[in-house]
């Protein structure tokens, strides 16, 4: 989840161009792209699509064998898949720190969540419940992972950053802990939604939805997307994939409740948990 493969690919393309004796302007013209775009690709500031790489290599006249190798690298650079079992072996608190590093470099975060309350908005009690779901972590590992997740939340108070969260209503009702903890968690949502740099939308159950909540995902400055599945975390930097997630996020956002309507819905679910707690 770092940008070094992107830089490596750009540097390799630049080395090929220099070895060919071609100028950036001439290669860019042959590849049907601007010289500025080619420069950004070569310097690792822009991730090229697989098609971009193919056009550049064709313009340089490289062999089919070399082209195939570069295209394999381009596909691997654009999308990375890491199995949760691998992250678990590495130490889940290290994964939380890796996510924090990405969030620290993100100015605008969009996050869609159809599974759990977003990690940046979780109470300590809710976080502990999340990391107590089987297969349970050893006590020391769980404590370090909980601390690492809570440490990430400080970024919310940076006024130079903006956050847009979309949460499905069923997430508010998804019981991973006792009613009192769920009620506190929903109060926390209401409180954080009032931060000036935070937008919180809830997708209600009584509205027609534009799509299915197949996965949860986060979009970081339109430069990368993190997607969670049952078996892995997927990181994509492919501009076409990012555009797909941007369209999906916007579609869900158009169906969400915000402001007073959102607060009314969250308060209603919170009150249900409180009444349930009183009866128990």
C-alpha positions in Angstrom: 0.0 0.0 0.0 2.8 2.4 -0.8 3.6 4.3 -4.0 7.0 2.8 -4.7 5.8 0.3 -7.4 4.3 3.3 -9.2 7.6 5.2 -9.0 9.5 2.1 -10.2 7.2 1.6 -13.2 7.5 5.2 -14.2 11.3 5.2 -13.8 11.6 2.0 -15.9 9.5 3.6 -18.7 11.7 6.7 -18.5 14.8 4.6 -18.8 13.5 2.9 -21.9 12.7 6.2 -23.5 16.1 7.6 -22.8 17.8 4.4 -24.1 15.7 4.8 -27.3 17.0 8.3 -27.9 13.5 9.7 -28.1 12.3 12.9 -26.5 9.4 13.0 -24.2 7.5 15.2 -26.6 7.9 12.8 -29.5 6.9 9.7 -27.4 3.9 11.6 -26.0 2.7 12.5 -29.5 3.1 8.9 -30.7 1.3 7.6 -27.6 -1.6 10.0 -28.0 -1.1 11.8 -24.7 0.2 15.1 -23.5 3.9 15.6 -22.7 2.8 16.7 -19.2 1.0 13.4 -18.6 4.0 11.4 -19.8 6.3 13.4 -17.5 4.0 12.7 -14.5 4.0 9.0 -15.3 7.8 8.8 -15.7 8.3 10.7 -12.4 5.8 8.5 -10.5 3.3 11.3 -9.9 0.6 9.7 -11.9 -0.3 6.0 -12.1 -0.6 5.0 -15.7 -3.5 2.7 -16.8 -2.5 -0.5 -18.5 -3.6 1.1 -21.8 -1.3 4.0 -21.1 1.7 1.7 -20.6 0.8 -0.2 -23.8 0.7 3.0 -25.8 4.0 4.2 -24.5 5.7 0.9 -25.2 4.3 0.8 -28.7 5.5 4.3 -29.3 9.0 3.2 -28.2 8.9 0.1 -30.4 9.9 -2.4 -27.7 9.6 -6.1 -28.4 6.4 -8.1 -27.7 8.2 -10.0 -25.0 9.3 -6.9 -23.2 5.9 -5.3 -23.7 4.2 -8.4 -22.1 6.5 -8.1 -19.1 5.8 -4.4 -18.6 2.1 -4.9 -18.9 2.1 -7.6 -16.2 3.9 -5.1 -14.0 1.4 -2.4 -14.8 -1.5 -4.6 -13.9 0.1 -5.7 -10.6 1.0 -2.1 -9.7 -2.6 -0.9 -10.3 -4.2 -3.5 -8.1 -2.9 -5.3 -5.0 -4.8 -8.0 -3.0 -3.7 -9.0 0.5 -5.5 -11.8 2.3 -6.7 -11.1 5.8 -4.9 -14.3 7.0 -1.6 -12.7 5.8 -2.4 -9.4 7.6 -3.3 -11.4 10.7 0.0 -13.2 10.7 1.9 -9.9 10.3 0.0 -8.4 13.2 -3.3 -6.6 12.8 -2.1 -3.6 14.7 0.6 -3.1 12.0 -2.2 -3.1 9.4 -4.0 -0.4 11.4 -0.8 1.7 11.3 -0.5 1.2 7.6 -4.1 2.5 7.1 -3.2 5.4 9.4 -0.3 6.2 7.1 -2.6 6.3 4.1 -5.2 8.5 6.0 -2.5 10.9 7.1 -1.7 11.5 3.4 -5.3 11.9 2.5 -6.9 15.3 2.2 -10.4 14.2 1.1 -11.7 10.8 2.3 -14.9 9.2 1.1 -16.0 6.0 2.9 -18.9 3.7 2.2 -19.8 1.2 4.9 -22.4 -1.5 4.7 -20.9 -3.8 7.4 -19.8 -1.9 10.5 -19.6 1.6 12.0 -16.5 3.1 10.2 -13.3 2.7 12.2 -12.6 6.4 12.4 -16.0 6.8 14.2 -16.0 3.9 16.6 -16.0 4.2 20.4 -13.4 2.2 22.3 -16.0 -0.2 23.5 -17.2 -0.8 19.9 -13.7 -1.3 18.7 -13.0 -3.9 21.4 -16.2 -5.7 20.3 -15.1 -5.7 16.7 -11.8 -7.3 17.5 -13.4 -9.8 19.8 -15.3 -11.4 17.0 -14.0 -14.9 16.2 -11.4 -15.9 15.4 -10.5 -14.1 18.6 -7.1 -12.3 18.9 -4.8 -13.0 21.8 -5.4 -10.4 24.6 -2.1 -8.5 24.0 -2.6 -8.4 20.2 -6.2 -7.2 20.6 -5.1 -4.4 23.0 -2.4 -3.2 20.6 -4.8 -3.4 17.7 -7.6 -1.5 19.5 -5.0 1.2 20.5 -3.8 1.5 16.9 -7.3 1.9 15.6 -8.2 4.6 18.1 -5.0 6.4 17.3 -6.2 6.8 13.8 -9.1 8.9 14.9 -7.0 12.0 15.7 -7.0 12.8 11.9 -10.7 13.8 12.2 -9.8 17.0 14.1 -7.5 18.3 11.4 -9.5 21.1 9.7 -7.4 20.8 6.6 -9.0 17.4 5.8 -12.5 16.5 4.9 -14.5 13.3 5.5 -17.6 12.0 3.9 -19.1 8.9 5.4 -22.0 6.9 4.0 -23.5 4.2 6.3 -26.3 1.8 5.6 -29.1 1.9 8.2 -28.7 -1.8 8.9 -25.2 -1.1 10.1 -26.7 1.0 13.0 -28.7 -2.0 14.1 -26.0 -4.7 13.5 -25.5 -6.1 17.0 -21.9 -6.9 17.7 -22.2 -5.8 21.3 -24.8 -5.2 24.1 -27.5 -2.6 23.7 -25.9 0.0 26.0 -22.7 0.0 24.0 -24.6 0.3 20.7 -26.5 3.3 22.1 -23.2 5.0 23.1 -21.8 4.3 19.7 -24.8 6.0 18.0 -24.4 9.0 20.3 -20.8 9.2 19.2 -21.9 9.2 15.5 -24.2 12.1 16.2 -21.5 14.0 17.9 -18.8 13.5 15.2 -21.3 14.4 12.5 -21.3 17.9 13.8 -17.6 18.5 13.1 -17.3 21.1 10.4 -15.1 18.8 8.2 -17.3 15.7 8.5 -20.3 14.8 6.4 -22.3 11.8 7.5 -25.0 10.3 5.4 -27.2 7.3 6.3 -28.9 5.1 3.7 -32.4 4.4 5.1 -34.1 1.1 4.7 -37.4 2.7 3.4 -35.8 4.3 0.3 -35.2 2.7 -3.0 -31.4 2.2 -3.4 -29.4 2.8 -6.6 -27.2 -0.3 -6.1 -26.3 -3.1 -3.7 -23.9 -2.7 -0.8 -21.6 -5.5 -2.1 -18.5 -4.3 -0.3 -17.3 -1.4 1.9 -14.7 0.9 0.4 -12.8 4.1 0.9 -11.6 6.6 -1.7 -8.5 8.6 -0.9 -8.1 11.8 -2.9 -9.2 10.1 -6.1 -5.7 8.4 -6.1 -6.4 5.1 -4.6 -9.3 3.0 -3.3 -9.3 0.4 -0.5 -12.0 -2.4 -0.8 -12.7 -5.0 1.9 -14.0 -8.5 1.0 -14.5 -11.5 3.2 -11.1 -12.9 2.4 -8.9 -9.9 1.5 -8.2 -6.2 1.3 -7.9 -4.9 -2.3 -6.0 -1.7 -3.1 -6.5 -0.2 -6.6 -4.9 2.8 -8.1 -6.2 2.2 -11.6 -8.0 5.4 -12.7 -10.8 3.5 -14.3 -11.5 1.5 -11.1 -11.3 4.7 -9.1 -13.9 6.3 -11.4 -16.2 3.4 -10.9 -16.1 3.8 -7.1 -16.6 7.5 -7.4 -19.7 7.0 -9.4 -21.0 4.4 -7.0 -20.3 6.6 -4.0 -22.1 9.6 -5.6 -25.1 7.3 -6.5 -25.4 6.1 -2.9 -24.9 9.7 -1.6 -27.9 10.9 -3.6 -30.1 8.4 -1.7 -28.8 9.1 1.8 -30.2 11.2 4.6 -28.2 14.1 6.0 -28.5 16.7 8.6 -31.7 16.8 10.7 -33.2 13.8 8.9 -30.1 11.7 9.5 -29.9 12.7 13.2 -33.6 11.9 13.7 -33.0 8.4 12.2 -29.9 7.7 14.3 -31.6 9.0 17.5 -34.6 6.7 16.8 -32.3 3.6 16.6 -30.4 4.8 19.7 -33.6 5.1 21.6 -34.6 1.6 20.6 -31.4 0.3 22.2 -31.9 2.3 25.3 -35.5 0.9 25.8 -34.2 -2.6 25.2 -31.5 -2.0 27.9 -34.1 -0.7 30.4 -36.2 -3.9 29.9 -33.2 -6.2 30.4 
